[in-house]
Amino acid sequence: MFSNGSIVCKDDYFAAAVGSMLSNLDRRERRALYLSVLFANTDPTQHPSWGQKWLERVVDSVSTYNVSAEEFRYLQKLEEERNFYEKGVYDYIYLLNQCLETGAPYMLVLEDDVIFADGWLVKTLNGLYTLSHGPTARSGSWIYLRLFFTETSLAWSTSDFWYRNMLLAFGLVIGSGYALLSAVRRYWPSTRGFLNNWTVAAICLVVAPAFTGLVYMIGKYSLFPLQGVVEMNGHGCCTQGLVFPREQVPALVARLQEKKSGQTDSLIEEYAIDSGLTRLALAPQQLQHVGLQSSRDNLEINTQSTWAFWFEENDASELNIEHKRLVAASDDDWHLG
C-alpha cells in the first residue's frame, strides 16, 4: 500500500514523484502495490494535477477529504491560519487511516517532493521479507522502515569508540609512527641520513596527525556506508518515505490524535522511544528529496539540508540491470501478509 499526500505548492513535484515511482515496475511489482493519492487541500482544484486523466489512469485511488461539514470548516481554518503543525498531523492521520481501510500488511506514506530510484519497490519488498521471515525476523519490534535519510544525520558521535576516544587514536598513531620510524633507523642505518630527528618529529607530530584528522573529516558514512536493512534510532529525519507494519499503525494513530499538533516526524520518534520500538532504514536510500520550495514555510536552509548525498551516486543503467536481476530472483508475491 502506498499513500501520497500532495498539497498545492509554487513548485510542483507531484507528477515527477508518481512517474519515477511507477517507472519500470514489473507487472508483479505493480500488482503488489496499491497506490492511493490524497489531495490535501480543502479546494483540490488548486492543485494542477487534480482531475488530470493521466493520474486516474496510473493510480488506484484519488481522493480528497471525506469529512463532516464541521470538520471541513476546521480544516479550512487551519489552512487560512497556515497552521502546518496541526494540519500536517491531521493529514498524516488521515493517510494512515486510508491505508488501514485497504487491509494492506505494510503502508508507505510519502510526501510528494521526492523521486524514486529504479528498483526501489523490489528492494523494499525484499527488505520487508527479511523482517518478517527467517532468523532475521523482527515481528512486532519495529515502528517503520525508512526509505529516505540524509547522511548529515550520520556524523561521528560519542557512541563511536574512536570518536569518543579521539585523543587515544591520535596518541596511537603518533606512538606507532615513532616506533616504526625508530625501528627503520635502527635496522637500516643508511636511512638515518634523511630520517633525522627533525624529519621523524615532522612525520609523527604533523603528517600522521593531519592524515588522522582527515580520516575523521571524511565522515563515518563515507568510510563505512550502510547496506541493507539497518537500525537507525535517533538519526533519521523527515517523513519523506516511511513504511509502517500494519500492526503498529492503530496505536501510532491514537498517539498522533492525542498530540494533535507538532512536527510529525518528531512525534513519531517520541512514540517509538516511549514504546521501545526500533526504527529501521533501507540503505542505500531509495528516495531523494527534491526542490527548495517548502509547502510549510520552512526556511530554504532547512530544505537544502534534506538531501540524500549517496543517492546521487546512482547510475541509471546499473540500477536498471540490478532491478531486473532482483525481480527475476524474487518470490512471485513476496508473501508479506
Buried (B, 14 or more C-beta within 10 A) or exposed (E): BBBBBBBBBEEBBBBBBBEBBBEBBBEBBBEBBBBBBBBBBBEBEEBEBBEEEEBEEBBEEBEBBEBEEEEEEBBEEBBEEEEBBBBBBBBBBBBBEBBBEBEBBBBBBBBBBBBBBBBBBBBBBBBBBBBBBEEEEBEEEBBBBBBBBBBBBBEBEEEEEBBEEBEEBBEEBBEEBBEBBEEBBEEEEEBBEEBEEEBBEEBBEEEBBEEBBEBBEEBBBEEEEBEEBEEBEEBBBBBBBBBBBBEBBEEBBEBBEEBEBBBBBEBBBBBBEEEEBEBBBBBBBBBBBBBBBBBBEEEEEEBEBBBBBBBEEBEEEEBBEBBBEBBEEBEEEBEBE
